[in-house]
């Protein structure tokens, strides 16, 4: 057999190896995440339920889903272990303190310009976005007539009934 005949088989085996390797890597990451669970951490199950971990055993997890509601899950049923900020944002609606991440409304505080932004904006002419007056509408038909006259000067296109051969 020649190398050309074996090449498709070699490529196929290589692709299968890479796919199984990436799947094993994802499974290992999920197992590590589940092994890092501790009592008090927030989790999301594969069914989409959010709860707080109460106890962790070798194969099971006891979670607190609400006042007086304790559920026993298999470790494999835990889809994600959430950070405290993310869990509080989703379950309790508590947003992260954004006061430290304040972004200014305009760029004037970011530049060293002595002139305020309001003075620079006053030099511009205002743009009128309102409806046109009746006198303006009367001028429009004359513009349309001028455009029609201009198009009459240009040769008109036909559907192929030209005299050219």
ABEGO torsion letter per residue (X at the ends): XBAAAAAAAAAAAAAAAAAAAAAAAAAAAAAAAAAABBBGBBBBBAAGBBBBBABBBAABBBBBAEBGBBBBBBAAABABBBBAAAAAAAAAGBBBBAAAABBBABAAAABABABBAAAAAAABBBBBABBBBAAAAAAAAAAAAAAAAAAAABBBBBAGABABX
